[in-house]
Amino acid sequence: MTGLPLLRNLLLLAAAALPAPARAQLPNVAVERRLAQELSLRVGDTIRLGTAPDSIRLVATVAAVYEPRPDPAEIARVERHLRMHLPDLAALLGAPDRVDRFGVGLVPGTPVDSAVAALERNAFGFRAYSSSAIAAESSETFLVVSRFHRAIAIITIVASAVFLLCIMLLKVEERRMDAAVMRFVGVRRRTIFGALLLEAALVAAVGCVVGTGLALVAGAATNAYYRNFFDTALTFSLVTPGIVLFSVALSLVLGLLAGAAAAWRLVRTRPLVLWGRG
């Protein structure tokens, strides 16, 4: 089976009222689901195919309607596809014994590099590529987008850390009178520092839970909207356990550092200054 991209301005399909025996002898094609929906095609329909509007000659039967594998490279394209047996496709194109590309499946455990080298050594006129090489070549755009997102994430984390430090400093400044009273009654600096640090850890932990929940809700909303918009099963937003663990660890570390800096600034200040008399 092979795929044939069909542009709308080059494709005309018409139902043909043929007898059942004649229909059984026609070539079979598999039509992409979106194309079948747009043209109201169902299994068993007969269609006429051609490479140009003035060459609609081949009559075929819709044998199946298939859902293509989600591919990010195809999502923004308006092309639709159908699949045909190779002899039928060659007859339609008028180019027998010619192919643009084909795939070769390897037995599990076969080294890919060795198979590529053997194919190129024993044949002439074509180049062999591994699927990983093709995927890497076609994913250059997504790599650029990924780096752009990473840069935005780094800037956001730095800005968030500064904002968090400012919030903790303001929060601790509100505890100046409490800290002064504790110092006057003999509470040690270490105890005050530990209490403020524990409070910062609790705030960071609550923030982790709330942030994770918001991320899951936002990811689900993003997937629901864009899957409906593009009519695809692609995953546009993915919150993995690794991302959650990294985010939680980073949030706790930044929260503890900000709390420690604010608490250390408070405990180093003399009690009379904290009381406003120094």
C-alpha positions in Angstrom: 0.0 0.0 0.0 1.2 3.5 -0.6 -0.1 7.0 0.0 -1.2 9.5 -2.7 -1.6 13.2 -1.7 -4.6 14.7 -3.3 -5.0 18.4 -3.9 -8.5 19.7 -4.1 -8.0 21.5 -7.3 -6.7 18.3 -8.9 -9.2 15.8 -7.6 -12.8 15.2 -8.8 -14.7 12.3 -7.3 -18.1 11.1 -8.5 -20.3 8.2 -7.4 -20.8 5.7 -10.1 -23.8 3.5 -10.2 -22.2 0.2 -11.2 -23.5 -3.3 -10.9 -22.3 -5.3 -7.9 -20.1 -7.8 -10.0 -18.5 -4.9 -11.8 -17.9 -3.1 -8.5 -16.2 -6.2 -7.0 -13.6 -6.1 -9.8 -12.6 -2.5 -9.3 -9.4 -1.4 -7.6 -9.7 -0.9 -3.8 -8.6 2.3 -2.1 -8.4 3.4 1.6 -9.6 7.0 2.2 -8.4 9.2 5.0 -11.2 9.9 7.5 -11.2 13.7 7.1 -11.3 13.4 3.3 -14.2 10.9 3.6 -16.1 13.3 5.9 -15.6 16.3 3.6 -16.7 14.3 0.5 -19.4 12.2 2.3 -17.7 9.0 1.3 -18.5 5.6 2.9 -17.1 2.1 2.5 -18.5 0.6 -0.7 -18.8 3.8 -2.6 -17.3 4.0 -6.1 -15.1 7.0 -7.0 -13.3 8.3 -10.1 -9.7 9.3 -9.7 -7.2 11.2 -11.9 -4.1 13.4 -11.7 -5.9 16.3 -13.4 -9.5 17.5 -13.9 -9.3 16.4 -17.6 -8.1 12.9 -16.8 -10.6 11.4 -14.3 -10.6 7.9 -15.7 -9.8 5.4 -13.0 -12.8 4.0 -11.2 -12.2 2.6 -7.7 -14.1 1.3 -4.7 -13.7 2.7 -1.2 -12.6 -0.4 0.7 -11.7 1.3 4.0 -11.7 4.6 5.8 -8.6 5.0 8.0 -7.3 7.4 10.6 -3.8 8.5 9.8 -1.1 8.4 12.5 -0.9 11.9 14.2 2.0 13.8 12.7 3.0 17.4 13.8 4.5 18.0 10.3 1.1 17.4 8.7 -1.2 19.3 11.0 -1.2 22.7 9.3 -1.4 21.2 5.8 -4.7 21.1 3.8 -3.7 18.0 1.9 -5.8 14.9 2.1 -4.6 11.4 1.4 -5.8 8.0 0.1 -4.0 4.7 -0.1 -3.8 2.5 -3.1 -2.2 -0.8 -4.1 1.1 0.0 -5.9 0.1 -1.4 -9.3 -3.1 0.7 -9.3 -1.1 3.8 -8.3 1.4 3.2 -11.1 -1.4 2.8 -13.6 -3.0 6.0 -12.4 0.2 8.0 -12.7 1.3 6.4 -16.0 4.7 5.6 -14.5 5.1 1.8 -14.0 8.1 0.5 -12.2 9.0 3.9 -10.7 8.7 5.0 -7.0 9.8 8.1 -5.2 10.5 6.4 -1.9 9.6 3.3 0.0 10.2 1.9 3.5 12.0 -1.2 4.5 11.2 -2.9 7.8 14.0 -4.6 9.7 13.9 -7.7 11.8 14.2 -6.8 15.5 17.8 -6.7 16.6 19.2 -5.9 13.1 21.7 -2.9 13.3 20.1 0.0 11.4 23.5 1.4 10.3 24.6 -1.9 8.9 21.4 -2.3 7.0 21.7 1.3 5.5 25.3 0.6 4.5 24.4 -2.7 2.9 21.5 -1.2 0.9 23.7 1.7 -0.5 26.5 -0.7 -1.3 24.4 -3.2 -3.3 22.2 -0.8 -5.2 22.6 2.2 -7.4 20.5 5.3 -7.9 19.0 5.8 -4.5 20.0 6.8 -1.0 19.0 4.9 2.2 18.2 6.7 5.4 17.3 5.5 8.9 14.0 6.6 10.3 15.8 8.5 13.1 17.7 10.5 10.5 14.5 11.4 8.6 12.8 12.3 11.9 15.7 14.5 12.9 15.7 16.3 9.6 12.0 16.9 9.6 12.0 18.1 13.3 14.3 21.0 12.8 11.4 23.5 13.1 10.2 21.9 16.3 13.7 22.0 17.8 13.9 25.7 17.2 10.5 26.1 18.9 11.6 23.9 21.8 14.7 26.1 22.3 12.6 29.2 22.2 10.3 27.8 24.8 13.3 26.8 27.0 14.6 30.4 26.8 11.2 31.7 27.8 11.1 29.2 30.7 14.5 30.3 32.0 13.5 34.0 31.9 10.3 33.2 33.7 12.0 31.2 36.4 14.5 34.0 37.1 11.8 36.6 37.2 9.7 34.4 39.5 12.7 33.9 41.8 13.2 37.6 42.2 9.4 38.1 42.7 9.4 35.3 45.3 12.3 36.8 47.2 10.6 40.2 47.3 7.4 38.6 48.6 9.3 36.7 51.3 11.1 39.9 52.4 7.8 41.8 52.7 6.3 38.9 54.6 9.2 38.7 57.0 9.2 42.4 57.5 5.6 42.1 58.8 7.0 39.8 61.5 9.4 42.3 62.9 7.5 43.0 66.1 6.9 39.2 66.7 10.6 38.6 66.2 11.6 41.4 68.6 9.3 40.0 71.3 10.7 36.5 70.9 14.2 37.9 71.1 13.4 39.8 74.3 12.0 36.7 76.1 15.1 34.8 75.2 14.2 32.8 72.1 17.4 32.0 70.2 18.1 33.3 66.7 18.3 29.7 65.4 14.8 28.9 66.6 13.4 32.0 64.9 15.3 31.3 61.7 14.0 27.7 61.7 10.4 28.8 62.2 10.6 31.3 59.4 12.3 28.7 57.1 9.6 26.2 57.9 6.9 28.7 57.0 8.6 29.4 53.7 8.7 25.6 53.0 5.0 25.2 53.7 4.2 28.2 51.4 6.4 26.7 48.7 4.7 23.2 49.1 1.2 24.7 48.8 2.3 26.7 45.8 3.6 23.4 44.2 0.3 21.7 44.6 -1.7 24.7 43.3 0.7 25.1 40.4 0.6 21.5 39.4 -3.2 21.6 39.4 -3.3 24.7 37.3 -0.8 23.1 34.8 -3.0 19.9 34.5 -6.1 22.0 33.9 -4.4 24.3 31.4 -2.9 21.3 29.6 -6.3 19.5 29.3 -8.0 22.7 28.1 -5.2 23.3 25.5 -5.5 19.7 24.2 -9.3 19.9 24.0 -9.3 23.1 22.1 -6.6 22.4 19.5 -7.7 18.8 19.0 -11.1 20.1 18.1 -9.7 23.0 16.0 -7.3 20.8 13.9 -9.4 17.6 14.1 -6.5 15.5 15.2 -5.5 13.2 18.0 -2.1 15.0 18.6 -1.1 15.9 22.1 -0.3 19.6 22.2 0.3 20.0 26.0 1.9 17.2 28.0 2.6 17.4 31.7 4.8 14.4 32.5 5.9 13.1 35.9 9.4 14.3 35.1 8.2 17.8 34.5 6.2 17.8 37.7 9.1 16.5 39.8 11.5 19.1 38.3 9.0 21.9 38.9 8.3 20.8 42.5 12.0 20.5 43.3 12.8 23.8 41.8 9.9 25.5 43.6 10.9 24.1 46.9 14.6 25.1 46.5 13.7 28.6 45.4 11.2 29.0 48.2 13.7 27.8 50.8 16.4 30.0 49.5 14.1 33.1 49.5 12.8 32.2 53.0 16.4 31.7 54.3 17.6 35.0 52.8 14.6 36.9 54.4 14.9 35.1 57.7 18.7 35.6 57.9 18.2 39.3 57.3 15.6 39.4 60.1 17.5 37.5 62.8 20.7 39.6 62.2 18.9 42.8 63.1 19.1 43.9 66.8 15.9 43.5 68.9 15.6 47.2 69.6 15.8 48.0 65.9 13.1 45.5 65.3 11.0 47.1 68.0 11.6 50.5 66.5 13.6 51.9 69.4 17.1 51.5 68.1 
